[in-house]
Amino acid sequence: MRFNFNNLNFKPGSGMQRNVMAAVRGNQMLMALFIALLLFVIGGFVSTNFLSLTNIGSILSMAVLLGFVAAGQTLVVISGGEGVDLSVGAATSLGAVLAVEIMHGQNNAIIPALILIIAAGALIGILNAIGIIVARVPPLVMTMAMANVVTTVQLIYTNGTPTGHPAGLVALIGSGRLLPVLPWLVVIGILAMVLMQALLRHTTYGYQLYAVGSNSNASYLAGVRVSLIRGGAYVLSGMLSAMAGFWLIAYNNFAFVNMGVAYTLPSVAAVVIGGTSLAGGGGSYSGTMIGAIVLTVLGSLLVVLHTDEAGRQIINGVVLIALLAAYTRRPPIRQ
């Protein structure tokens, strides 16, 4: 749903306030943005350092990493067909492992590493697409099985312990900042958001992806190659998720097997919190990035509150269930 300025009455008083709040409640992405800002404010009351430029920059960097993993997830969910990619975490882990194994700290190995990472991610996506579209395996089952296969491949390839580390230039980008509140990772995240929005809103593939997610039968009758469009979403998801692993090791400066698995379910939550319908056919990557910020700020706030790991998991789960339950009650997701 788009924000309609014509609905607002810019006269002083409670009427304007009610109209503004109604507009926010009616737009899932704006609601997510409001929640993110509210969490930042709460964090500021809890700790004076929470709203420091350095800490905000760190939070945004971590949110961008989740947003990278959720990029392909966004495409898959928009494509409809009950599509959710549970292999994104494993693909991210594989991308991270391949990056450190190939680069070994050498800047001249960055390009070969990127090529192999993208190829590996594309292979994961192609296998998912074949299983789901050709063999008609349910997406949840197929992508979960693929995640297990990819994890096993990592274990065999590394003997359980990856060696090497990212190239110096990659590590510099992962930890460096253009401004105190603007790390280079955030700059890359903004660029990725612009490119993803351009793909979704200004290309034939993007138009057809929304059409297929909204009504696959009507799209087929209109001449859209539904299987190709949906399959492309899984291929792009594999490639984008593997690339997320590249940026993950740039930020952390090390890799281990399954380091991306923790991003799997949060990537789905970020997509939904950002306003993308689980029924397909609607949503945006900018909303997904806002959803990633909500989840990251919430996690950082729990750390500031000195909540132990078990408590953080419980609170995170309860909050996510509450948010997702509230969103899935909306008509666009029931359709």
C-alpha positions in Angstrom: 0.0 0.0 0.0 1.4 3.4 -0.9 1.4 6.4 1.3 -1.3 8.8 0.2 -0.6 12.4 1.1 -4.1 13.4 0.0 -5.5 11.6 3.0 -3.8 13.9 5.4 -5.4 17.0 6.8 -2.6 19.4 7.6 -4.6 21.5 10.0 -3.4 21.8 13.6 -5.2 19.7 16.2 -6.1 16.1 16.9 -7.7 15.5 13.5 -4.3 15.8 11.7 -2.7 13.5 14.3 -5.4 10.9 13.8 -4.9 11.0 10.1 -1.2 10.7 10.3 -1.5 7.7 12.7 -4.1 6.1 10.5 -1.8 6.5 7.5 1.1 4.9 9.4 -1.1 2.0 10.6 -2.3 1.4 7.0 1.1 1.1 5.6 3.2 -1.8 6.8 6.5 -0.4 5.8 5.8 2.9 7.6 4.7 0.9 10.6 8.0 -1.0 10.6 9.9 2.3 10.3 7.9 3.7 13.3 8.8 0.6 15.3 12.5 0.9 14.5 12.5 4.6 15.5 10.7 3.7 18.7 13.2 1.1 19.6 16.0 3.5 19.0 14.3 6.0 21.4 13.9 3.3 24.0 17.6 2.4 23.6 18.5 6.0 24.1 16.7 6.0 27.5 18.3 2.8 28.5 21.9 3.7 27.6 23.4 7.1 26.7 25.7 5.4 24.3 23.0 3.7 22.4 22.3 6.7 20.2 26.0 7.6 19.6 27.0 7.9 16.0 29.4 5.0 16.4 26.8 2.6 17.8 24.1 3.6 15.3 26.6 2.9 12.5 27.4 -0.5 14.0 23.6 -1.3 14.2 23.1 -0.3 10.6 26.0 -2.4 9.5 24.6 -5.5 11.1 21.1 -4.7 9.7 22.6 -4.4 6.2 24.1 -7.9 6.6 20.7 -9.3 7.5 19.3 -7.3 4.6 21.7 -8.9 2.2 20.6 -12.4 3.2 17.0 -11.3 3.0 17.4 -9.8 -0.6 16.9 -13.1 -2.3 14.2 -14.1 0.2 12.3 -11.0 -0.8 12.2 -12.1 -4.5 11.1 -15.7 -3.6 8.3 -14.5 -1.3 7.1 -12.0 -3.9 7.0 -14.7 -6.5 4.2 -16.5 -4.5 3.5 -20.2 -4.7 4.0 -20.5 -0.9 7.7 -19.8 -1.6 10.1 -19.4 1.3 13.8 -20.1 0.8 15.2 -21.9 3.9 18.5 -22.5 2.1 19.6 -18.8 2.3 21.5 -19.3 5.5 23.4 -22.3 4.2 24.2 -20.4 0.9 25.5 -17.5 2.9 27.7 -19.8 4.9 29.0 -21.4 1.8 29.8 -18.0 0.3 31.7 -17.0 3.5 33.7 -20.3 3.5 34.6 -20.1 -0.2 35.6 -16.4 0.2 38.2 -17.1 3.0 39.4 -20.3 1.4 40.1 -18.7 -2.0 41.3 -15.2 -0.9 43.7 -16.2 1.9 44.3 -12.5 2.5 45.3 -11.8 -1.1 43.7 -8.8 -2.8 44.4 -10.3 -6.3 42.1 -13.3 -5.4 39.0 -11.1 -4.7 37.7 -11.4 -8.3 38.2 -15.2 -8.6 36.5 -15.5 -5.2 33.5 -13.4 -6.2 33.1 -15.4 -9.5 33.2 -18.8 -7.7 30.8 -17.5 -4.9 28.3 -16.3 -7.4 28.5 -19.5 -9.4 28.0 -21.6 -6.3 25.0 -19.6 -5.3 23.6 -19.8 -8.8 24.0 -23.6 -8.7 22.1 -23.8 -5.3 19.3 -21.7 -6.8 19.1 -23.8 -10.0 18.9 -27.0 -8.0 16.2 -25.5 -5.8 14.3 -24.3 -8.9 14.5 -27.7 -10.6 13.3 -29.5 -7.4 10.4 -27.1 -6.8 9.2 -26.4 -10.4 10.1 -29.6 -12.3 9.9 -32.2 -9.5 7.1 -30.3 -7.7 8.7 -30.7 -4.3 7.1 -28.2 -1.8 9.4 -25.2 -1.4 9.9 -25.6 2.3 10.9 -29.2 1.9 13.2 -28.6 -1.1 15.0 -25.6 0.3 15.4 -27.3 3.8 16.9 -30.4 2.1 19.2 -28.2 0.0 20.4 -26.4 3.2 21.4 -29.8 4.6 23.2 -30.7 1.4 25.1 -27.4 1.3 26.1 -27.7 5.0 27.5 -31.2 4.3 29.5 -29.9 1.4 31.0 -27.2 3.6 32.0 -29.8 6.2 33.6 -32.0 3.6 35.4 -29.1 1.8 36.8 -27.6 5.0 37.1 -30.7 7.2 35.0 -28.8 9.6 37.3 -25.8 10.0 37.7 -23.2 7.3 41.2 -21.8 6.9 42.3 -18.4 5.6 40.9 -14.9 6.0 39.5 -12.2 3.8 41.7 -10.0 1.6 42.9 -6.8 3.2 40.8 -4.6 1.0 37.7 -6.6 1.8 38.4 -6.4 5.5 38.9 -2.7 5.2 35.6 -2.2 3.5 33.9 -4.4 6.1 35.3 -2.4 9.1 35.9 1.1 7.6 33.6 4.1 7.7 32.9 6.9 5.3 31.4 8.9 8.2 31.0 8.0 11.9 27.4 7.0 11.3 28.0 5.7 7.8 30.1 2.6 7.5 31.1 1.5 4.0 28.9 -1.6 4.5 25.9 0.8 4.8 26.9 2.6 1.7 27.0 -0.7 -0.1 23.7 -1.6 1.4 22.1 1.6 0.1 23.5 0.9 -3.3 22.1 -2.7 -3.2 18.7 -1.3 -2.1 18.6 1.1 -5.1 19.6 -1.8 -7.5 17.0 -4.2 -6.0 14.3 -1.5 -6.2 15.2 -0.9 -9.8 15.0 -4.6 -10.6 11.6 -4.9 -9.0 10.0 -1.7 -10.2 11.7 -0.8 -13.5 12.4 -4.1 -15.3 10.2 -6.5 -17.2 11.3 -9.3 -14.9 10.2 -7.2 -11.9 6.8 -6.5 -13.4 6.3 -10.2 -14.2 7.5 -11.3 -10.8 4.7 -9.2 -9.1 2.2 -10.5 -11.7 3.1 -14.1 -11.1 2.9 -13.7 -7.3 -0.5 -12.0 -7.5 -2.1 -14.5 -9.9 0.0 -17.1 -11.6 -2.9 -18.5 -13.7 -3.8 -15.1 -15.1 -0.1 -14.4 -15.8 0.2 -17.7 -17.6 -2.8 -16.9 -19.8 -1.3 -13.5 -20.5 1.9 -15.2 -21.9 4.2 -14.9 -18.9 6.5 -17.8 -18.5 5.6 -18.5 -14.9 8.0 -21.3 -14.2 10.9 -19.3 -15.6 10.0 -16.2 -13.5 9.7 -18.3 -10.3 12.8 -20.3 -11.0 14.7 -17.1 -11.6 13.7 -15.9 -8.2 15.3 -19.0 -6.6 18.5 -18.6 -8.7 18.8 -15.0 -7.8 18.2 -15.9 -4.1 21.0 -18.4 -4.2 23.4 -15.9 -5.8 22.5 -13.0 -3.5 22.7 -15.2 -0.4 26.1 -16.4 -1.3 27.2 -12.8 -1.9 25.9 -12.0 1.6 28.5 -14.5 2.9 31.2 -12.5 1.2 30.2 -9.3 3.1 29.6 -11.3 6.3 33.3 -12.3 6.4 34.3 -8.8 5.5 32.5 -7.6 8.6 33.6 -10.4 11.0 37.1 -11.0 9.4 36.7 -14.8 9.8 34.5 -17.7 8.7 33.1 -20.9 10.2 30.8 -23.6 8.9 27.1 -22.6 9.2 27.9 -19.0 10.2 25.0 -17.8 8.1 22.3 -20.3 9.4 21.3 -17.8 12.2 20.1 -15.5 9.4 17.6 -17.9 7.9 14.4 -17.3 9.9 15.2 -13.6 10.6 15.4 -13.1 6.8 11.8 -14.3 6.5 10.8 -12.1 9.4 12.5 -9.1 8.0 10.7 -9.6 4.7 7.3 -9.9 6.3 7.8 -7.1 8.9 8.9 -4.8 5.9 5.5 -5.3 4.3 6.0 -8.1 1.8 2.9 -10.4 1.6 3.5 -14.0 2.3 0.9 -14.7 -0.3 3.1 -13.1 -2.9 2.6 -10.3 -5.4 3.4 -7.4 -3.1 6.2 -5.8 -1.2 9.6 -4.1 -1.7 13.2 -4.5 -0.8 13.3 -1.1 0.9 10.7 -2.5 3.3 12.8 -5.6 3.9 15.8 -3.4 4.9 13.6 -1.5 7.4 12.4 -4.9 8.7 16.1 -5.9 9.1 16.7 -2.7 11.0 13.8 -3.4 13.4 15.2 -6.9 14.2 18.8 -5.7 14.6 17.8 -2.7 16.9 15.7 -5.1 19.0 18.7 -7.5 19.4 21.0 -4.7 20.3 18.6 -3.3 22.8 18.4 -6.7 24.5 22.2 -6.8 24.7 22.2 -3.4 26.3 19.7 -4.6 28.8 22.2 -7.4 29.8 19.7 -10.1 28.8 21.4 -13.5 28.6 21.3 -15.6 25.4 18.3 -17.7 26.5 16.3 -14.6 27.5 17.2 -12.9 24.2 16.0 -15.9 22.2 12.7 -16.0 24.2 12.0 -12.3 23.9 13.0 -12.2 20.2 10.7 -15.1 19.6 7.7 -13.6 21.4 8.2 -10.2 19.7 8.5 -11.8 16.3 5.4 -13.9 16.9 3.5 -10.8 18.0 4.6 -8.8 15.0 4.0 -11.5 12.4 0.6 -12.4 13.9 -0.4 -8.8 13.7 0.7 -8.5 10.1 -0.8 -11.8 8.9 -4.2 -10.7 10.2 -4.2 -8.0 7.5 -6.3 -8.8 4.4 -3.4 -8.5 1.9 -1.7 -11.6 3.5 -4.8 -13.6 3.7 -5.6 -13.3 0.0 
